[in-house]
Amino acid sequence: MFAREKLNYTAIPLPDRADYSDAQMLAEAQAFHDRMRQRHSVRDFSDRPVSRDVIASCIRTAGSAPSGANHQPWHFVAVSDSQMKSRIRAEAEEEERKFYEGGASDEWIKALEPIGTTADKPHLTIAPWLIVVFAQRWGEFDDGTRYKNYYVPESVNIATGFLLAALHHAGLSTLTHTPNPMKFLNGALNRPASEKPSMIIAVGHPSQDATVPSVAKLKKPLDEIATFVD
């Protein structure tokens, strides 16, 4: 993406500008909140297909996120191939069994009880798409030499948030999954050593009998998550 000779600063006019009134700003903020409040982590997926074009558009949105030095240190691998999804599920469940059989502390296991999770991850094969998020620890100039990426976890986390919001806005359900360790994903998906997998996102439509844990509807109120210094 980067060539050494192009590393210079050039200012251009702000290409996009929103000029809302105070009332419009509040209405837009509330409408977005209302839409995002309807997002749920779903573990019960339908096998109803989802167009590749929809997934590509949502990933394109994720790619518009801000990043350290604009290095965009992320790569998204979207998987619909059934054999690859089966491989990912098998290897993820192997790590999950280790987690539930002693790899995690008793406190951690206790904290997960209200969510109802187990080592079985059928959503990894039922959901029509898996999007694996990779963080790029370094990049390469066009001559093959390395350059360092900055604020990689922060940048990738922001882009992942954009992705989840875009998928929800498209009418899709998601589930974030983070088996530990996840290095098996590099081998399965042929990704380079410069990339570290950070998350698997199952994407699709909820099944007709989909449920969510009741505790998932308990959200902290504004006064517990925000402090205003006016």
C-alpha positions in Angstrom: 0.0 0.0 0.0 2.8 2.5 0.9 5.7 3.5 -1.2 8.6 5.4 0.4 8.5 8.2 -2.1 4.8 8.9 -1.3 5.3 9.5 2.5 4.6 13.2 2.5 1.9 15.5 3.9 -0.6 17.1 1.5 -3.7 18.9 2.9 -6.9 18.7 1.0 -10.3 20.3 1.8 -12.6 18.3 4.1 -14.4 16.1 1.5 -17.5 15.4 3.6 -19.3 17.7 6.1 -22.5 17.2 8.1 -24.1 20.5 8.9 -26.9 19.5 11.2 -28.9 21.7 13.6 -28.7 20.8 17.3 -32.2 19.2 17.0 -31.0 17.1 14.0 -27.9 16.0 15.8 -29.9 14.8 18.8 -32.4 13.0 16.5 -29.7 11.3 14.6 -27.9 10.2 17.8 -31.1 8.9 19.3 -32.0 7.0 16.1 -28.6 5.4 15.9 -28.9 4.4 19.6 -32.4 2.9 19.0 -31.1 0.9 16.1 -28.0 -0.4 17.9 -30.0 -1.2 21.0 -31.7 -3.9 18.8 -28.3 -5.7 18.2 -28.0 -9.0 20.0 -25.3 -11.6 20.1 -26.9 -14.6 18.6 -25.8 -18.3 19.0 -28.7 -19.8 17.1 -28.3 -19.2 13.4 -30.3 -20.1 10.3 -28.5 -21.5 7.3 -30.2 -19.0 5.1 -27.6 -17.7 2.6 -26.2 -14.2 2.8 -24.9 -12.5 -0.4 -21.2 -12.0 -0.7 -21.9 -8.5 -1.8 -23.5 -7.7 1.5 -20.5 -9.0 3.4 -18.1 -7.2 1.1 -19.9 -3.9 1.7 -19.8 -4.3 5.4 -16.1 -5.1 5.4 -15.6 -2.0 3.2 -17.2 0.0 6.0 -14.8 -1.5 8.5 -11.9 -0.5 6.3 -13.0 3.1 6.6 -12.2 3.2 10.3 -9.5 5.5 11.7 -6.1 3.9 12.5 -2.7 4.8 13.8 -0.8 6.7 11.2 -3.5 5.6 8.7 -1.7 2.3 8.3 -5.0 0.4 8.4 -3.4 -2.6 10.2 -6.2 -5.1 9.6 -7.2 -7.9 7.3 -10.6 -9.6 7.2 -11.0 -13.1 5.9 -14.6 -13.9 5.0 -15.3 -17.7 4.9 -18.4 -19.3 3.5 -16.8 -22.6 2.3 -18.3 -25.4 4.4 -15.2 -27.5 4.6 -13.2 -24.5 5.9 -15.9 -23.6 8.4 -15.8 -27.2 9.6 -12.1 -27.1 10.1 -12.3 -23.8 12.0 -15.0 -25.2 14.2 -13.1 -28.4 15.0 -9.9 -26.5 15.9 -11.8 -23.8 17.8 -13.7 -26.4 19.8 -10.4 -28.2 20.7 -9.2 -25.0 22.3 -12.5 -24.4 23.9 -12.5 -27.9 25.5 -9.1 -27.1 27.1 -10.5 -23.8 28.4 -13.5 -25.4 30.0 -11.6 -28.4 31.3 -9.1 -26.5 33.4 -7.5 -23.8 31.2 -9.8 -21.1 32.7 -10.1 -20.1 36.4 -13.1 -21.1 38.4 -14.0 -17.4 38.6 -14.0 -17.1 34.8 -16.1 -20.2 34.3 -18.6 -18.9 37.0 -18.8 -15.5 35.2 -19.8 -17.3 32.0 -22.6 -19.3 33.5 -25.4 -16.7 33.0 -24.4 -16.6 29.3 -24.9 -20.4 28.9 -21.8 -21.1 26.8 -20.1 -24.4 26.4 -17.2 -25.8 24.4 -19.6 -26.7 21.6 -19.8 -24.1 18.8 -22.3 -25.2 16.2 -22.7 -21.6 15.0 -19.3 -21.9 13.4 -20.7 -24.2 10.8 -24.3 -23.2 10.7 -23.9 -19.5 10.1 -23.4 -18.8 6.4 -20.3 -16.7 7.0 -17.4 -16.5 9.4 -15.3 -13.3 9.3 -11.9 -13.7 10.8 -10.3 -10.5 11.9 -6.5 -10.3 11.7 -4.3 -7.6 13.2 -1.2 -6.7 11.2 1.7 -6.2 13.5 3.9 -4.8 10.6 3.4 -4.1 6.9 5.7 -3.9 3.9 6.7 -1.2 1.5 6.4 -1.9 -2.2 10.0 -2.9 -2.2 9.4 -5.6 0.4 11.0 -3.9 3.4 9.0 -3.8 6.6 7.5 -0.8 8.4 6.0 -0.7 11.9 2.3 -0.4 12.5 1.1 1.8 15.4 -1.7 1.4 17.8 -2.6 -1.9 16.2 -5.0 -3.3 18.9 -6.8 0.0 19.2 -7.1 0.5 15.4 -8.3 -3.1 14.8 -10.9 -2.8 17.7 -12.3 0.4 16.2 -12.6 -1.3 12.7 -14.2 -4.3 14.3 -16.8 -2.1 15.9 -17.5 -0.5 12.5 -17.9 -4.0 11.1 -20.4 -5.1 13.7 -22.4 -2.0 13.4 -22.5 -2.3 9.6 -23.6 -6.0 9.7 -26.3 -5.1 12.2 -27.4 -2.2 10.0 -27.7 -4.6 7.1 -30.1 -6.7 9.1 -27.7 -9.5 10.1 -27.0 -11.1 13.4 -23.5 -11.7 14.7 -21.6 -13.5 17.4 -18.0 -12.7 18.3 -15.9 -15.6 19.2 -12.3 -15.6 20.6 -10.9 -19.1 21.2 -7.5 -18.9 22.9 -5.0 -19.4 21.4 -6.1 -18.6 17.8 -2.8 -19.2 16.0 -4.4 -22.1 14.2 -6.3 -19.6 12.1 -3.1 -18.4 10.4 -2.4 -21.9 9.1 -6.0 -22.7 8.2 -6.4 -19.4 6.2 -2.8 -19.1 5.0 -2.2 -15.7 6.6 1.4 -14.5 7.2 3.3 -14.3 10.4 2.9 -10.6 10.5 -0.8 -11.0 11.3 -2.4 -12.1 14.6 -6.0 -13.3 14.6 -8.1 -11.3 17.1 -11.6 -12.6 16.6 -14.0 -14.8 14.7 -17.4 -13.3 13.9 -20.2 -15.6 12.9 -22.6 -13.8 10.6 -26.1 -14.7 9.4 -29.8 -14.6 10.1 -31.1 -15.9 13.5 -33.0 -19.2 13.5 -36.7 -19.1 14.1 -36.2 -20.4 17.6 -33.2 -18.2 18.5 -32.8 -17.2 22.1 -30.6 -14.9 24.0 -29.6 -15.1 27.7 -31.8 -12.8 29.8 -28.7 -11.3 31.4 -27.7 -9.9 27.9 -30.5 -7.4 28.2 -29.0 -5.9 31.4 -27.0 -2.9 30.3 -25.3 -0.4 32.7 -27.1 2.9 32.8 -25.5 6.1 31.5 -24.4 7.3 34.9 -22.3 4.2 35.4 -20.5 4.3 32.0 -20.0 8.0 31.5 -18.7 11.0 33.4 -19.3 14.5 32.1 -16.9 17.4 33.0 -18.9 20.4 31.6 
